[in-house]
Amino acid sequence: MEEQIRRIGFGPPWARGRYVPGADGAGDGPAGGRKLGRLPWFSSVLIAVFVSVGSGFASQVQADREPLDAFARALLLVGPALLLVRYRYPVLCVFGVAVSAMLYLGAGYAYGPIFVTVAVACFAAIVSGHRRAAWWAIGLLWASHLLAGHLLYPYLPPSGDAGAPWGPEVGVAAWVTAVLVGSELVRVRREQWIHDRQERAAAEARRADEERLRIARELHDVLAHSISVINVQAGVGLALLDSDPEQARTALTTIKAASKEALGEVRQVLDTLRTSGDAPRTPAPGLDRLPELVEQAAGAGLSVGLETEGDPVALSPGADLAAFRIIQEALTNVVRHSGSRTAHVRVGYGGGLLTLRIDDTGPATGDEAGGSGNGLVGMRERATALGGTIEAGPRPDGGFRVRASLPLKPKETP
């Protein structure tokens, strides 16, 4: 909506791009903004015409005041001219307009629309954050009006003036108060507008960061497992290329299958970067694909035992994907870092929890196999995001164990 308002040119100046929030709150507005954009020619010319024509009519009605001459016409144009810079130099504008109005009233010319320029300049100064300047300017104008109308009138034109009555001063005070209060209300609304816009921008940035983190985690989990399988099988193929060509062929076949699987999953992850609104073309992996994972591990020379306890429950997509990735990463770590060629996976349902336990008998090989060291961090992030926990460390009888507990939230059915 804000973008549409700025595009068509309506709405307050800060919605049309004249105000750009700055780094601090000093001087140029509630957020320390800098004023940019073209000069407000149209509104200033319109005010100039209105003030000039209206003052002409007012002079005809107020025959006891001085008739408009060239000096009066010049003063009537000074205010609208200064309004051209009310967004760039609001302090200069509000004081300049106030002084021109003082001179106009002090010269004895007719009361009229010249106060419109004062109201507009005061409004622009307060909304841009220069409250003291606006209050001082309008206060000086009011004080000068009181002095001219009640103390200095014998020395000022028009000649023979008996001074102004005190009753109309109530109306003047009400007008001044209305201008100041209205400007303050708009200023507060503008600050809230800017604050809300900054909050929305910060929320969008957080969502973007979370999405980038999710994609990075998905790519790490997919590539770490598949590349580990390919690395192991490439080593086997190179070792047996001359002595056992048939076994080397099997290793190459495993590499081809693992790379094809990795490409498919990477494509699925990157599908989320397409235009928003497109639905994923393939479902995210879940525990129903554990047999495929076991088969891939077997291709890397790892024998995996799979055990299920309790009655399986259809999980929510997030929990299902997290459980699959945790098991995948744990098996990848066995391939990379363990001298054991066997692992055992237990999936348990019950007590409101989904429990995962992955064991290997060790010992550790100390071989990093090109790993980044982020596997356990990624598993912990996945579990924490779902309100679960991860425990990983050596087993008392040797080897390594990864244990995860995730809240059991069944998949919602329509």
Secondary structure, 3 states (H helix, E strand, C coil): CHHHHHHHCCCCHHHCCCEECCCCCCCCCCCCCEECCCCCHHHHHHHHHHHHHHHHHHHHHCCCCECCCHHHHHHHHHHHHHHCCCCCCHHHHHHHHHHHHHHHHHCCECCCCHHHHHHHHHHHHHHCCCHHHHHHHHHHHHHHHHHHHHCCHHHCCCCCCCCCCCCHHHHHHHHHHHHHHHHHHHHHHHHHHHHHHHHHHHHHHHHHHHHHHHHHHHHHHHHHHHHHHHHHHHHHHHHHCCCCHHHHHHHHHHHHHHHHHHHHHHHHHHHHHCCCCCCCCCCCCCHHHHHHHHHHHHHCCCEEEEEEECCCCCECHHHHHHHHHHHHHHHHHHHHHECCCEEEEEEEEECCEEEEEEEECCCECCCCCCCCCCHHHHHHHHHHHCCCEEEEEECCCCCEEEEEEEECCECCCC
